[in-house]
């Protein structure tokens, strides 16, 4: 869950599928994938949860987004350790779809994982590949940018309701994603 993607690996798609050729000598269905990028949690109080996670797990808070950074609906803290990234997000106020989605999730499920972000070498290809094989199309590939560069994102849905964000941050050097600022102190 770092922003330095490992060598892309190819995972054989489909339940019970095994590596190698498919029946009839066709190439196997392969999904290009790097490392996990982040586990995103919806929580009632992101600041309190971030401080607890940081203390209990030895994580370092590296980035923040909220009303002060131009995000009026939510606050989010990014916690990092080698190979691990958690993002703890809570609601400030409901203004639009993002706030409604987060409020609905918290009302139905309480605190928990809302997104598993995965680093991929080509977001457009990975999105098309997953949607063509039955994943729900939540957000087509799009770019976001700030002074640190550009990130390409897309989102798919899978059974169980957890969102999976496909991320290519190869042209980005910022603290997490556009809209986040480096975290300085509690």
C-alpha positions as CSV (number, residue, x, y, z in Angstrom):
1,X,0.0,0.0,0.0
2,X,2.7,2.4,-0.9
3,X,2.7,4.8,-3.8
4,X,5.7,3.1,-5.4
5,X,4.0,0.4,-7.3
6,X,5.8,-2.9,-7.4
7,X,6.5,-4.5,-10.7
8,X,3.1,-5.0,-12.2
9,X,1.9,-8.6,-11.8
10,X,-0.7,-10.4,-13.7
11,X,-3.4,-12.2,-11.9
12,X,-5.5,-14.9,-13.6
13,X,-9.1,-13.7,-13.6
14,X,-12.1,-15.8,-12.9
15,X,-13.1,-18.2,-10.1
16,X,-11.2,-21.4,-10.1
17,X,-9.1,-20.3,-13.0
18,X,-5.5,-21.5,-13.2
19,X,-2.5,-19.9,-14.9
20,X,-1.7,-21.0,-18.4
21,X,-3.7,-21.4,-21.5
22,X,-7.5,-21.7,-21.4
23,X,-9.5,-24.5,-23.1
24,X,-8.9,-24.3,-26.9
25,X,-5.3,-22.9,-26.5
26,X,-6.5,-19.3,-26.0
27,X,-4.5,-16.9,-23.9
28,X,-5.6,-16.7,-20.2
29,X,-7.6,-13.7,-19.0
30,X,-5.2,-11.5,-17.1
31,X,-5.7,-8.5,-14.9
32,X,-2.7,-6.1,-14.7
33,X,-2.2,-5.1,-11.1
34,X,0.4,-3.6,-8.8
35,X,0.3,-3.2,-5.1
36,X,-2.6,-2.2,-2.9
37,X,-2.6,1.6,-2.8
38,X,-4.8,2.4,0.2
39,X,-7.5,1.1,2.5
40,X,-10.1,3.8,3.0
41,X,-12.2,3.8,6.1
42,X,-15.4,5.7,6.9
43,X,-15.4,6.7,10.6
44,X,-17.4,8.9,12.8
45,X,-14.5,11.0,13.9
46,X,-11.5,10.9,11.6
47,X,-9.2,13.0,13.7
48,X,-9.7,10.9,16.8
49,X,-9.4,7.6,14.8
50,X,-6.2,8.8,13.1
51,X,-4.6,9.7,16.4
52,X,-5.5,6.3,17.8
53,X,-4.3,4.3,14.8
54,X,-1.1,6.4,14.7
55,X,-0.4,5.6,18.4
56,X,-1.5,2.0,18.5
57,X,0.0,0.9,15.2
58,X,3.0,3.1,15.0
59,X,1.7,4.8,11.8
60,X,2.7,8.3,10.7
61,X,0.1,10.9,9.6
62,X,1.4,12.2,6.3
63,X,-1.5,14.0,4.6
64,X,-4.8,15.8,5.3
65,X,-7.8,17.0,3.4
66,X,-10.8,18.9,4.7
67,X,-12.6,22.3,4.7
68,X,-9.3,24.2,4.9
69,X,-8.0,22.5,1.8
70,X,-11.2,23.0,-0.3
71,X,-13.2,19.8,0.7
72,X,-16.3,21.1,2.6
73,X,-18.0,17.8,3.1
74,X,-15.4,15.6,4.6
75,X,-12.1,15.5,6.6
76,X,-9.5,12.8,5.9
77,X,-6.2,11.8,7.4
78,X,-3.7,9.6,5.6
79,X,-1.6,7.3,7.8
80,X,1.5,5.6,6.4
81,X,4.0,3.0,7.4
82,X,6.3,1.0,5.1
83,X,4.0,-1.0,2.8
84,X,0.8,0.3,4.5
85,X,-1.5,3.2,3.8
86,X,-4.8,3.9,5.6
87,X,-7.1,6.8,4.9
88,X,-9.6,7.7,7.7
89,X,-12.5,9.8,6.4
90,X,-15.5,11.4,8.3
91,X,-18.4,13.6,7.4
92,X,-18.4,17.3,8.1
93,X,-21.6,18.2,6.4
94,X,-23.8,16.8,3.6
95,X,-23.8,19.1,0.5
96,X,-23.7,16.7,-2.5
97,X,-23.4,13.1,-3.5
98,X,-20.1,12.5,-1.8
99,X,-21.5,13.6,1.6
100,X,-24.8,11.7,1.1
101,X,-22.9,8.5,0.2
102,X,-20.6,8.7,3.2
103,X,-23.5,9.6,5.6
104,X,-25.5,6.7,4.2
105,X,-22.7,4.2,4.6
106,X,-22.1,5.3,8.2
107,X,-25.8,5.1,9.0
108,X,-26.1,1.6,7.5
109,X,-22.8,0.1,8.6
110,X,-21.0,2.3,11.1
111,X,-17.3,2.6,10.9
112,X,-15.6,0.4,8.3
113,X,-13.8,0.0,5.0
114,X,-15.5,1.9,2.1
115,X,-12.8,1.6,-0.6
116,X,-9.8,-0.6,-1.5
117,X,-7.6,1.3,-3.8
118,X,-5.3,-0.7,-6.1
119,X,-2.4,0.6,-8.1
120,X,-2.5,-0.4,-11.7
121,X,-0.1,0.5,-14.6
122,X,-3.0,1.5,-16.9
123,X,-6.3,2.6,-15.4
124,X,-8.1,2.7,-18.7
125,X,-7.2,-0.9,-19.6
126,X,-7.8,-2.2,-16.0
127,X,-11.2,-0.5,-15.8
128,X,-12.4,-1.8,-19.2
129,X,-11.1,-5.3,-18.4
130,X,-13.0,-5.4,-15.0
131,X,-16.2,-3.9,-16.4
132,X,-16.2,-6.2,-19.4
133,X,-16.1,-9.2,-17.0
134,X,-18.9,-8.0,-14.7
135,X,-17.6,-5.4,-12.3
136,X,-20.0,-2.5,-11.7
137,X,-19.0,0.7,-13.5
138,X,-18.9,3.4,-10.7
139,X,-16.6,6.0,-12.2
140,X,-15.0,5.9,-15.7
141,X,-11.3,6.8,-15.8
142,X,-10.6,10.5,-15.1
143,X,-7.6,12.6,-14.2
144,X,-7.1,14.9,-11.2
145,X,-4.2,17.3,-10.9
146,X,-2.6,19.8,-8.7
147,X,0.9,21.4,-8.4
148,X,2.4,18.0,-7.6
149,X,1.3,16.3,-10.9
150,X,-1.6,14.2,-12.2
151,X,-3.3,11.1,-10.9
152,X,-5.5,8.8,-13.1
153,X,-8.4,7.2,-11.2
154,X,-11.4,5.0,-11.9
155,X,-13.8,3.1,-9.7
156,X,-15.5,-0.3,-9.9
157,X,-18.0,-2.1,-7.7
158,X,-17.8,-5.7,-6.9
159,X,-20.3,-8.0,-5.0
160,X,-20.4,-7.0,-1.3
161,X,-20.6,-3.3,-2.0
162,X,-17.0,-2.3,-1.4
163,X,-15.7,0.2,-3.9
164,X,-12.4,-0.5,-5.6
165,X,-10.5,2.5,-6.9
166,X,-8.0,1.9,-9.7
167,X,-5.0,4.3,-9.3
168,X,-2.1,5.3,-11.5
169,X,0.1,7.8,-9.6
170,X,3.2,7.4,-11.9
171,X,3.0,11.1,-12.8
172,X,2.3,12.4,-9.2
173,X,4.7,13.3,-6.4
174,X,2.3,14.8,-3.8
175,X,1.5,13.7,-0.3
176,X,-1.5,11.4,-1.4
177,X,-3.9,12.7,-4.0
178,X,-4.8,16.2,-5.4
179,X,-6.6,18.1,-2.7
180,X,-4.5,16.7,0.2
181,X,-1.8,18.7,1.9
182,X,1.2,17.4,3.9
183,X,0.2,16.9,7.5
184,X,2.2,19.0,9.9
185,X,1.0,18.2,13.4
186,X,-2.0,17.4,15.6
